[in-house]
Amino acid sequence: MKRKRLTHKTPSTKDSLGVISYQLSELHKDLAKNSKDIEDLKHQVSMGKGGIKAIFVIGSFIGLIIATLKFLKVW
């Protein structure tokens, strides 16, 4: 019994370029989304740093007031 030979169709250049173009457009979309996510993350981190600085300044003022009151023996 003879076996049938399977012939593989080689993709044409036009098909290959279409697939590559589609993949590049998908990569471009992903890159744009990642850039936006990075900007959002930078914004959140800067807000966190600002909050920590504000807490430090308020704590310093409270400590200064308490130390002054104790030094003057008012409290």
PASEBA-1860 file (N, C-alpha, C; in nm, 3 decimals):
! residues 75
1> MKRKRLTH> 0.081/-0.116/0.000/0.000/0.000/0.000/0.088/0.125/0.000 ~ 0.058/0.215/-0.088/0.136/0.336/-0.096/0.081/0.440/0.002 ~ 0.177/0.510/0.062/0.138/0.619/0.151/0.124/0.746/0.071 ~ 0.026/0.824/0.111/0.010/0.952/0.046/0.109/1.051/0.106 ~ 0.168/1.124/0.020/0.262/1.225/0.067/0.185/1.350/0.108 ~ 0.221/1.400/0.223/0.160/1.523/0.268/0.243/1.640/0.217 ~ 0.178/1.728/0.154/0.249/1.846/0.106/0.212/1.963/0.196 ~ 0.313/2.031/0.242/0.291/2.147/0.326/0.294/2.272/0.240
9> KTPSTKDS> 0.196/2.352/0.262/0.190/2.478/0.188/0.279/2.578/0.260 ~ 0.371/2.633/0.188/0.458/2.734/0.248/0.383/2.867/0.248 ~ 0.387/2.937/0.360/0.314/3.064/0.366/0.376/3.166/0.271 ~ 0.291/3.244/0.212/0.341/3.345/0.119/0.396/3.463/0.198 ~ 0.474/3.543/0.131/0.533/3.660/0.194/0.425/3.756/0.240 ~ 0.319/3.769/0.164/0.210/3.859/0.199/0.145/3.816/0.329 ~ 0.122/3.684/0.345/0.063/3.633/0.469/0.157/3.657/0.587 ~ 0.285/3.632/0.568/0.382/3.650/0.676/0.389/3.797/0.719
17> LGVISYQL> 0.389/3.888/0.622/0.394/4.030/0.655/0.266/4.074/0.728 ~ 0.155/4.015/0.692/0.029/4.047/0.760/0.033/4.004/0.906 ~ 0.087/3.885/0.931/0.098/3.835/1.068/0.194/3.922/1.147 ~ 0.306/3.955/1.088/0.405/4.039/1.157/0.345/4.177/1.187 ~ 0.272/4.233/1.091/0.209/4.363/1.111/0.109/4.358/1.225 ~ 0.030/4.253/1.231/-0.068/4.236/1.339/0.002/4.225/1.474 ~ 0.108/4.145/1.479/0.181/4.129/1.605/0.244/4.261/1.649 ~ 0.296/4.338/1.557/0.354/4.468/1.591/0.248/4.564/1.644
25> SELHKDLA> 0.130/4.561/1.583/0.024/4.650/1.633/-0.020/4.609/1.773 ~ -0.024/4.479/1.800/-0.058/4.432/1.935/0.049/4.472/2.035 ~ 0.176/4.462/1.996/0.284/4.504/2.084/0.276/4.654/2.113 ~ 0.239/4.730/2.012/0.227/4.874/2.029/0.116/4.906/2.130 ~ 0.005/4.837/2.122/-0.105/4.857/2.217/-0.059/4.822/2.359 ~ 0.010/4.710/2.373/0.058/4.668/2.505/0.159/4.768/2.561 ~ 0.246/4.820/2.477/0.346/4.917/2.519/0.279/5.047/2.566 ~ 0.177/5.090/2.495/0.105/5.212/2.535/0.036/5.191/2.670
33> KNSKDIED> -0.023/5.075/2.690/-0.090/5.045/2.817/0.012/5.039/2.930 ~ 0.126/4.978/2.906/0.229/4.969/3.009/0.283/5.107/3.044 ~ 0.300/5.193/2.945/0.348/5.328/2.971/0.249/5.404/3.059 ~ 0.121/5.388/3.032/0.018/5.454/3.114/0.022/5.400/3.256 ~ 0.035/5.268/3.270/0.041/5.207/3.403/0.163/5.256/3.481 ~ 0.275/5.273/3.414/0.396/5.322/3.480/0.376/5.465/3.528 ~ 0.313/5.548/3.447/0.286/5.687/3.487/0.194/5.691/3.609 ~ 0.091/5.605/3.610/0.001/5.599/3.724/0.075/5.555/3.850
41> LKHQVSMG> 0.162/5.458/3.835/0.240/5.409/3.949/0.333/5.517/4.003 ~ 0.397/5.593/3.914/0.484/5.703/3.957/0.404/5.806/4.036 ~ 0.283/5.834/3.991/0.197/5.931/4.059/0.161/5.882/4.200 ~ 0.127/5.755/4.213/0.093/5.698/4.343/0.213/5.701/4.437 ~ 0.330/5.671/4.387/0.451/5.671/4.471/0.482/5.812/4.518 ~ 0.468/5.910/4.429/0.497/6.048/4.470/0.396/6.096/4.574 ~ 0.271/6.053/4.562/0.172/6.089/4.663/0.207/6.026/4.798 ~ 0.256/5.903/4.796/0.296/5.836/4.920/0.413/5.906/4.986
49> KGGIKAIF> 0.510/5.949/4.905/0.625/6.021/4.960/0.581/6.152/5.022 ~ 0.488/6.223/4.958/0.437/6.349/5.011/0.364/6.327/5.143 ~ 0.289/6.219/5.153/0.218/6.189/5.278/0.314/6.160/5.391 ~ 0.420/6.087/5.363/0.519/6.056/5.466/0.589/6.184/5.513 ~ 0.620/6.273/5.420/0.684/6.400/5.457/0.590/6.484/5.544 ~ 0.462/6.486/5.510/0.366/6.564/5.587/0.354/6.509/5.729 ~ 0.349/6.379/5.744/0.342/6.318/5.877/0.468/6.350/5.957 ~ 0.583/6.346/5.893/0.708/6.378/5.961/0.710/6.523/6.010
57> VIGSFIGL> 0.664/6.616/5.927/0.663/6.758/5.964/0.566/6.780/6.080 ~ 0.448/6.724/6.073/0.349/6.740/6.181/0.403/6.680/6.311 ~ 0.464/6.562/6.302/0.523/6.500/6.421/0.635/6.584/6.480 ~ 0.714/6.645/6.393/0.823/6.731/6.441/0.768/6.853/6.514 ~ 0.663/6.914/6.460/0.602/7.028/6.527/0.543/6.989/6.663 ~ 0.476/6.877/6.669/0.420/6.832/6.796/0.531/6.805/6.897 ~ 0.638/6.740/6.852/0.753/6.715/6.940/0.818/6.844/6.987 ~ 0.828/6.942/6.900/0.885/7.072/6.935/0.799/7.142/7.040
65> IIATLKFL> 0.669/7.138/7.023/0.578/7.201/7.119/0.587/7.133/7.255 ~ 0.586/7.001/7.255/0.595/6.928/7.383/0.730/6.955/7.451 ~ 0.838/6.954/7.376/0.970/6.980/7.434/0.978/7.122/7.491 ~ 0.920/7.218/7.420/0.920/7.356/7.468/0.839/7.368/7.597 ~ 0.724/7.305/7.602/0.641/7.309/7.722/0.711/7.243/7.841 ~ 0.780/7.134/7.816/0.852/7.067/7.925/0.974/7.150/7.969 ~ 1.037/7.214/7.874/1.154/7.296/7.907/1.112/7.417/7.990 ~ 1.000/7.474/7.959/0.950/7.589/8.035/0.871/7.545/8.160
73> KVW> 0.861/7.415/8.181/0.793/7.353/8.296/0.648/7.400/8.309 ~ 0.583/7.412/8.195/0.441/7.449/8.194/0.356/7.322/8.204 ~ 0.408/7.217/8.152/0.328/7.095/8.148/0.383/6.993/8.239
END
